[in-house]
Structure formats: structure tokens, C-alpha cells
């Protein structure tokens, strides 16, 4: 079956894609609602509601006739009963019997037939939940979970400049101009921060082609028809500009930061953001292992974004620290990775040769804690946060939880904290809560000579007589391998006789002169060679099963038979088929590989024919 | 689940108002057309055991079922209701009596044959009363029921009013849940005409699920379909009554009552096509959120014009109405069919 929609890039649940019709529609997109009418001859056509046709049979016939007339490169949406949410999917509706494999089709979600995959689903009735963020979110997630990932989702009669980014963030691909048009007829001047009633507008806060050269008074003085037309053009231009910016933010993988900012103009949108963060599994499944853009933690919701929560969970569940007796807690630095910052260089200099005897853990918001070995992973080396010296109660609680969890799991003989201010109060709270002693070595300023001397002397004392046979570089690669592939994979990949070469942090690991691992500091992940992959493929983690063919360049979704559900976009994956064993980077999540019929699933890097 | 189950669910959560059985549910006076003349009317809503169809679930927009009596009124109660109602006619010279029961006047479970006969006899003997109009569902329109009325009403005109709502069986069934077909209605009309009983059809503009345009076109088509069949057409504008399915939708942003501009267009178009047919509309609740409305600025003015037109049948009253919101309504007509289950709600 031909599918007419393809997803190109993903950023969380948001995606860019193409709907291949007479003309390709690049999504996310805002379509002109009136272009859906058959006589408008647009590329997406809605023949009309079933009420209009009088019966399901008549509607089916009309749709089939329309297909005949417009050809196979226009998408037809099945005539709907337009039942509102209170009864949709509950009160039965006549089925429209138009095949899905003779040209692109769409259907109202509540009227879908689970057996037939359509290229587009209409989130019917979704606009009724505007103002009820809980319901709106629940409905959007339900739809997104139940339709194929490579089907486009159209949310009608809801788009406004302020909510557009949020809707796309949650997985909507297509929106329309209904609200913008109707607002124009109500003298509502839309801005990305909400609407302003024309009566209250002293100047036009916009430079779009329709507003430039105009002043507010001129617009107010126009007759109704002219005024509404002008406002409609402006309102749609604002919507278009917003969707273009959102597309750009998806391409640069920075939509989350944009949504965190954009939602502030409406309490219900902030509620959507917070409630959606509580739906961790929905968002996390769609969130890439790393993103090319820096993670900017500038709001209270940064603490709950999936990348942050996932990092903390993996530290808790996948990371095992090397066996050491002394733990040193350090504050974070602005420069990343921390160890190349001025402050951390000084700390490490003060530790001198005791450095390798000490387990370093960095305390930070919003990540909680970062073990030194994981400092180059995403997002530990890729975040930036607002630094004022003040931490709010939520940050305190979150970081304390992370630290307490670490200390409970990994007991140390000695805990030293070289911290000040808020960091210190975090350590004190945790120490009190867990009844653990912590030695504080800073004296008002962590980089003052007295503080550094105290740190040096304390560590000399504590480390006296201790020995550590491990190698920091191997510890780091092992930790990252565990973080990326699951606990235990580091040990399997890096046996004691493996050799590590190249300068920090671009480490490479060899075994019997055969390269197995490269650390890519740009995104904080490790890439494996075929030899490396062979060592851990047995775990079954991050495996993609394919049919009996030899992949070249990339593997498309229909070629995937099965895939590990843990796979996230950008994960290093192992491809197993009868004819080949390969290593590559996932372009989509494991569940998406399984459920998609179109799009690149994996970019293959190494292929070994079998 | 079918629509009726959903309606019944809502009905069961609603309480029946407690009120004495010997008082009518409502009485009011008004004006209507009688053979081209504006005539006073006395409308009398009997409190009966209620509409059999409504009690079982019934129509999506109907809240009249809650006007019924909690225990069936006795024949004496019904006669007392009549006497009390007629007190309101003291100042009237000539008038029409409209008898409604919130159900069917001809349903003998609501008003038994003997009481019906007594009531009609009282009406017949009152010289001031020129015409009696009773409301009924078509299934109660039979040779017997009609004859029992016409036997008594010899000098007084007699009309039955039936809530056909639409000529579309699909809409009547799947949107209104009316429980009878066009064929059933048509049968009743023919029977009535055979007995020289005139028929008024009530239509319903914009039942749930339909877009503004679909609602409007449905009524225009319906008037065309029934123009040669009935004597009078009265178009009701769907409003949000308490305890109804429509109210639940409306509370959840899932229903918007019709625009008054839509009925204006219907009246102009239909009257043009059927100049001899009396087409009226009483925009009940116009201008309120629950009723048909335009913008705040013009709703009352337009509603008054619709009432004036209804009494005069003069469409020129409707032709020069204007307001800025008419442009918006035209946009709504264009876009409301493309919203997939969530109406445009200005």
C-alpha cells in the first residue's frame, strides 16, 4: 500500500514531514480551511458532512465520484457524521466505504476503522476541549498513540498563534485557519501573545505585508467587510509565521525551549506543558537520545522535561560507579564538560595524584547529579541554565532527591563536599535526612586558596593508603556504555585488556588492535564498530531485526520486522538480519519503526554481510 | 449505544418540578394569524402524565417533558386546569386557543377521550373562540380521534399541529430522535385533511450535529417538501432547554444555537418560493446564550422583525435588516461545515 505521508525529522512528539499530494504539503502546516471544499480544488478535499449528503450511501457514492474526478494525487477526507465528543465513537455512524489504497484518504478519528490505515486522521471534536487542558492533552495523546506514526494528524478549528506551537509539540501535523478567520470577523487582532480587540489597539504591533503602512485608526475606520478582510489576512499571516518558526525549531531540535516560552500567555497552555511532562512515557518514547541544540533550562518546567528526567533515571538505573571509598561532591560549572572549566581544573589540581582515588559527583540543576564519568553525555555537556545563585524549592527538592538516591545506592567511607551556598544547603539537608556525615572543605569561596588547600589536605588524609587499579578513561567509556545500552554493557564492551587511545574526550577503545568504540563528544555518545556491536548484541538491547537483505546507507521502516521498544531517535542500534549484521543510528524510536510503513528507520554506518 | 439511551440517561438525572395537578403548566396570551388577520391567542399548556416518547428518552432538544405531572392528573384536575386557564381570557374579544400538553393532546393516556370531549365542548360553547389548535404526535392522529374532535367542534375551527421538525428521516432520527417518519406524518396530514382539519407543521432549525448551513438548508428543503401538504409552517429555532441532550452538548462547547440571520434567510427564501403558504417563526429566547442569537447589538432588533413578519407575512420587513455581524455569519456558513464536531461559537 502506498503511503502519502512521511515524517522527516522528529523533536519529541513533534515532527516535520511531507504529505505527497499534487503539491507536496510540508508539515507542520496551517491549511486554509475553505480550501477543503471540493470546488476550491485544493489538495486536501472534504466532500461534506454526512448530513449534507443525507445518507452514508450517498456520501460514499459522492466521495467515489470525487475520486474519479480529481485523480489519485488529492487527499479525500471521508464524509463525517460530525458527532461532537460527547457522543463521537459511541453513537454509531454510517461507514463510508471508500478504499484506502486507491489514492490518499483521511478520516475523522472517532469514525476510524481500526483495520484500515489512513494517510490522515482528523482530530474531530478536539477544539471543544480548548480551555480544558487535561482533556485536550488526554485526547491528543490517545489519538497519537492509536494511529500509525506515519499518518498525519489534522486538528481543525483550534489553531491560534499562541497555541499552535503547543499543539504541534504534542504531535499535531496540520492545523487550519478557521479560528484566525472568525477572530478577524470579531475584530480580534491576533498576536503570538494572544489577541487584542481592535478597539483597544493604539498601534498595529506587526509589520506583515498587510499591516505595514497602516495605522490602527485607518483600520478601525474601515467598513466591516474591508476591515474583516484585512484582519483576516493579518491573522493568517501571523499564524503562517508562527508555523514556519515552529518548523524551524523542530529542524533545529529546539521546540521544547520555544514551547516553554510561548505557553506563558495562557494559563491553560502552561497547564498543558506541566500535564504533558507528567506523561513521561508518551514524551520520552519520542525524545531523541541527544539533540544537536543546547538544552536551555530556563523555566521551572525544565526540571520535568523528558531529557532531564531520563538522564536522572538512567543515572539511577543504569550507572554503576567504579569501586572507590571516597566521594567528592562538587558544584557545577558554566563551561561544559565540567572538567575543562577553570574551577574544576583547580579542584582537580588540588586533588593531585589522589584524583583517581576519588569518585567525583557534580551537583547541578536541572540534572540533579552528574557523575564525572558521564559529564560528556547528553545533556550533561549540553545544557545551560539561568544562574543567579538562587535555587527555588523545586530545584532543591529535585536535586536532593537525586543525591539522596545516589548516596543510598552507593555507600562511601568518606563523603567530602567542596561546595558553598545553595549546594551546601542541599548537601546538609541530604546528610541530615540520611544520617550521613559529610566533610565540608570550602571556606566561603570554592576557589579561594584556603578552600583549595583544605580540599587538598582533607583528601590527602582520607586517601592515605588507598589504591585504585582502574583507569579513568575506561571508567568513563564503561559508564557511558551503560548509560546508553543498559547496565552491564560497559563491562562487556571493555574487558580489562582493552586499550584506550586518543586525547580526552575523543577516546577510542581497541581490543586486539581492532577498534571497538569511539566516543563522540559532540553528542556525548559512543559509536560502535561491528566488532564492538558483536560484544553486546547478545543482550538483545537496541536490536533492530530486518528481513533477509543487505542494507545500503539506510533502512526504511517497512524493512523492519521488529525493534527494541527502548530505541529512541539517535540511539546506536544493532541491525540483525539473515544476510547482514550492521551498526547504525536510529532515525526513529523502536515503536515507530515497528508501526511505520514509510520513512528512514536507521542510518546504517557499518555493514557486515553474513 | 444509541442516541435514545444517552437522552434517557440525562432524563433520569433530572427532577420533575413539583406543582399542583389542578393548575396548568403554563398559560399565556399572544397574537397569531387567523385567515390573514392578526388575532389574539390564548395558549394553554396542560399538565398531563406527559409525552410517552419523551418519558422513554425522546427528542434531543425537548425539555417540556419536565412540565409533566409527577402523578397522573385526574379528569377533575384537567378540567380545573382548563377553568383556571380560561380566567386569563377575560379581556379578550375573539381569540384562538392553542392547547398543548407538552406531549400529544390526542394521546388518550394523557387526556382520556371523555375529558377531551368535555374540554372541546366547553371550547365550542365559548362564542369568543374562533379556532382551536392542538398539538399531537402523528401516531395519535386517527379517524377516531379526529372524528371525536370534529363532532364536537362544529362552529369552531380545528387545527392539529405536529412537530415534523424536518422532512429528512435521517436528521429526524439521528439528530433529533423524534421517533416517527415522514411517511407517518404524511399519513396523519392526509387523514386530517379528509376531515377538513387544517394542519400546522413545526420545524426545528439547527438540531444538534448539523452545521449552520446544513441546518438552514434542511429547513429550506423541508418547506419545499411540505408546502403543498400543510396549511401553516411554524419554524422553531432550537434553543437550549434545561435537562436536555442539547443542553449537555451546549455546556461542553459542543452546540451553538442557530443565528437569527439563518432564519431571516430561510423566511425570505421560502416565502418567495411559497407566497401563499403561511410561514411563521417565534424566536423564543432570542438574544440569550441559550437561544438563537446574532451579536449582542442586533439580536433583539432582528427577533422583533421576525415576529413582525410572522404576523404580517410581509418579507420586506426582513429584507433591509443589517448589522456588522452579518458578515461574520456568512463566514460561519462557509466554515461551520468544516469543523468536524466542534461548532464555531462566536
HADDOCK unambig.tbl for C-alpha pairs under 7 A between the chains (distance, minus, plus):
assign (segid A and resid 34 and name CA) (segid B and resid 335 and name CA) 6.62 0.50 0.50
assign (segid A and resid 49 and name CA) (segid B and resid 337 and name CA) 6.86 0.50 0.50
assign (segid A and resid 51 and name CA) (segid B and resid 210 and name CA) 6.75 0.50 0.50
assign (segid A and resid 51 and name CA) (segid B and resid 214 and name CA) 6.96 0.50 0.50
assign (segid A and resid 52 and name CA) (segid B and resid 214 and name CA) 6.18 0.50 0.50
assign (segid A and resid 54 and name CA) (segid B and resid 170 and name CA) 6.57 0.50 0.50
assign (segid A and resid 82 and name CA) (segid B and resid 209 and name CA) 6.07 0.50 0.50
assign (segid A and resid 82 and name CA) (segid B and resid 340 and name CA) 4.92 0.50 0.50
assign (segid A and resid 82 and name CA) (segid B and resid 341 and name CA) 4.30 0.50 0.50
assign (segid A and resid 83 and name CA) (segid B and resid 209 and name CA) 5.72 0.50 0.50
assign (segid A and resid 83 and name CA) (segid B and resid 341 and name CA) 5.12 0.50 0.50
assign (segid A and resid 84 and name CA) (segid B and resid 209 and name CA) 6.89 0.50 0.50
assign (segid A and resid 84 and name CA) (segid B and resid 254 and name CA) 5.84 0.50 0.50
assign (segid A and resid 84 and name CA) (segid B and resid 341 and name CA) 4.23 0.50 0.50
assign (segid A and resid 84 and name CA) (segid B and resid 342 and name CA) 6.06 0.50 0.50
assign (segid A and resid 86 and name CA) (segid B and resid 249 and name CA) 6.88 0.50 0.50
assign (segid A and resid 90 and name CA) (segid B and resid 1 and name CA) 6.00 0.50 0.50
assign (segid A and resid 91 and name CA) (segid B and resid 1 and name CA) 5.50 0.50 0.50
assign (segid A and resid 91 and name CA) (segid B and resid 2 and name CA) 5.24 0.50 0.50
assign (segid A and resid 91 and name CA) (segid B and resid 3 and name CA) 6.13 0.50 0.50
assign (segid A and resid 124 and name CA) (segid B and resid 340 and name CA) 4.92 0.50 0.50
assign (segid A and resid 124 and name CA) (segid B and resid 341 and name CA) 5.65 0.50 0.50
assign (segid A and resid 125 and name CA) (segid B and resid 340 and name CA) 5.98 0.50 0.50
assign (segid A and resid 125 and name CA) (segid B and resid 341 and name CA) 4.45 0.50 0.50
assign (segid A and resid 125 and name CA) (segid B and resid 342 and name CA) 4.83 0.50 0.50
assign (segid A and resid 127 and name CA) (segid B and resid 342 and name CA) 5.95 0.50 0.50
assign (segid A and resid 128 and name CA) (segid B and resid 253 and name CA) 5.54 0.50 0.50
assign (segid A and resid 128 and name CA) (segid B and resid 254 and name CA) 6.22 0.50 0.50
assign (segid A and resid 128 and name CA) (segid B and resid 342 and name CA) 5.49 0.50 0.50
assign (segid A and resid 156 and name CA) (segid B and resid 339 and name CA) 5.82 0.50 0.50
assign (segid A and resid 157 and name CA) (segid B and resid 339 and name CA) 5.64 0.50 0.50
assign (segid A and resid 178 and name CA) (segid B and resid 335 and name CA) 6.89 0.50 0.50
assign (segid A and resid 182 and name CA) (segid B and resid 328 and name CA) 6.97 0.50 0.50
assign (segid A and resid 185 and name CA) (segid B and resid 328 and name CA) 5.24 0.50 0.50
assign (segid A and resid 224 and name CA) (segid B and resid 324 and name CA) 5.98 0.50 0.50
assign (segid A and resid 225 and name CA) (segid B and resid 327 and name CA) 6.80 0.50 0.50
